[in-house]
Amino acid sequence: MQNQKTSIVFDQERAASYDQGNAKFAPIHETLHFLMHAVLAGLPADARILCVGAGTGLELLSLAQAFPQWQFTAVEPAAPMLEICRQKAEESDIASRITFHEGYLDSLPPMDLFDAATCLFVSHFLLLQEDISRFFGQIASRLRPGGYFVNATLASDQSTVQYDQLLETWLRLLKFSGMPIEQIEQLPTLYRQEVALRPLPEIESTMMSNGFNTPILFFQALHIYAWYAQRAI
Ligand SMILES: C[S@@+](CC[C@H](N)C(=O)[O-])C[C@H]1O[C@@H](n2cnc3c(N)ncnc32)[C@H](O)[C@@H]1O
């Protein structure tokens, strides 16, 4: 699939409500970001970070505030999401530390290798195995040897009883968060057709086959998992 375009597009409407929707899950995102800070805290004071699928800038802003000298490149194909990221960066006075790239990794100009890459809540939108393999390979190729990759994604083995039971809890969480019932009812089908929840060993082996050392699982919240891995030397 050219440019790894996904079936769900982050258009104007989705972008406008993205941060408000996410705020209801702040305990999950904040914990993930907090732990990601610990994962990356050993990087140099002037580290360069690649944020793939930066969206409205949630992880980028969190990292930029925690590490005031780091420089960032935000890769984001959806213009409305990137525009919100840019506005928030300007309001927080960190825009001068960010290179904004509207597009995919394919079109990111050649630049010095990065110390780390983040990819939070993006890879489950890539449905085809060949796309996710190429995607992870592209990220690895942008990192210096030993550089860190943080990958957070929805994951599960959908053939298991555990998946069905955790899904019930997940849907209850979304209900508490105020998501409309009609939307919640569509999710079990969406998770089989438009989003790829892969079994954990499959994600780990795809990372390892595409340039990374053994991934370390450092976070789980229901169907959300996050790993870090270093680029193989
Ligand atoms: C759910 S949002 C996550 C945004 C942000 N990382 C966060 O944690 O809030 C997914 C983002 O990935 C972007 N995206 C989708 N496919 C992509 C791809 N192949 N490469 C880079 N970004 C992609 C979407 O446009 C969207 O903004």
The ligand as a Gaussian input file, in Angstrom:
#p B3LYP/6-31G(d) Opt

LIG

0 1
 C       -4.473000       7.937000      17.153000
 S       -3.470000       9.185000      16.470000
 C       -2.113000       9.218000      17.645000
 C       -1.489000      10.573000      17.742000
 C       -0.459000      10.724000      18.870000
 N        0.698000       9.881000      18.627000
 C       -1.062000      10.425000      20.224000
 O       -0.565000       9.548000      20.943000
 O       -2.049000      11.081000      20.576000
 C       -2.737000       8.398000      15.083000
 C       -2.019000       9.373000      14.174000
 O       -1.177000       8.643000      13.262000
 C       -1.271000       9.233000      11.995000
 N       -0.879000       8.206000      10.999000
 C       -1.658000       7.264000      10.425000
 N       -0.926000       6.503000       9.589000
 C        0.345000       6.964000       9.644000
 C        1.564000       6.580000       9.006000
 N        1.643000       5.556000       8.152000
 N        2.688000       7.282000       9.304000
 C        2.633000       8.305000      10.194000
 N        1.505000       8.716000      10.818000
 C        0.373000       8.050000      10.546000
 C       -2.707000       9.701000      11.887000
 O       -2.883000      10.693000      10.907000
 C       -2.978000      10.185000      13.309000
 O       -2.716000      11.557000      13.477000

